[in-house]
Amino acid sequence: MTLHQSSTKNCPHFPQCPSADAIDRDAAHVVVAHPEQGWSLLCNGVVIFEDLGEILPNGQILGARNVALVSVPLRRAS
């Protein structure tokens, strides 16, 4: 299976992994990990880098997210 052929319809996990165009796409299972190179391939075809940058199966490149914003806990309004 090539990167461009990956999709959630081929996902063997239950529940299925989020699709590559979903907001929570990073929650997909890791199918190939190369921590020594700083990247992992997710079940939905997304390549995620340790700096949180991503390459989507359609070739779109998403830059690294601001880690400070990603790790801030959400708080309820009182």
N, C-alpha and C positions, 0 to 999 in steps of 0.2 A: 504494500500500500504506500503510495507516495503522499507527500504532504498535501497536495491538492485534492487527493481522493478521500482524505479523512473527513468524516462528518459524524454527527451524533446518530445518524441512522445506522451506522456500523458499530455504535458503542455497545459493548457487552455488559456494561454496568447497570445496576438497578438501585435507585432510579438512574435514568440516563444522565450522562454528563451534559452540562449546559453547552449550547452551540457556540461556535466561534464568534458569532455576532451578538451574543447575549451579554448583558452587563456583568454577570458573574462568571464569565468564561474561564477565569483563572481557577475556578473551583473544580474544573475537570481533573480526572486522574492523570498522573504522570505515567507515560508509557515508556519513555526513554529519558534517562537522566545522565547528564554529564557535568557534575558539579566541578570537576577539575577544569572544565572549559567555561563554566558559568551559564549553562543553558539547560533547559528541559523541554521535551516535546509532550504536549498534553493530548489526551484522547480525542479532543475535538480538532486537532490539527494545528493548534496555536503553539508557537515556539516562544517560550518565556525566558527572559534573561534575569540573572541575579540582581541587576539594577532596576528590575521591574519593567524594562522595555519589552515589547512584544512584536512578533511578526505573525500576522493572521494568514490563514490558508490562501486567501486571495492575493497575497503579496503585500498588503498594506502594512506599513511600519508604524508602530505607535511608540512614541518616546517614553522614557522613564517617567513614572509618576513621582510626585513629591511624597517621599516616604513619610514625612512628618504629618501630612494630611491623611494618608492612608491609615496610619496607626493611631489616630486620635479617636478615643471612644466617643460614641454618640451619647448625648444626654437628653433626657426628657425635659420638656418645659414644665415648670412647676405651676 
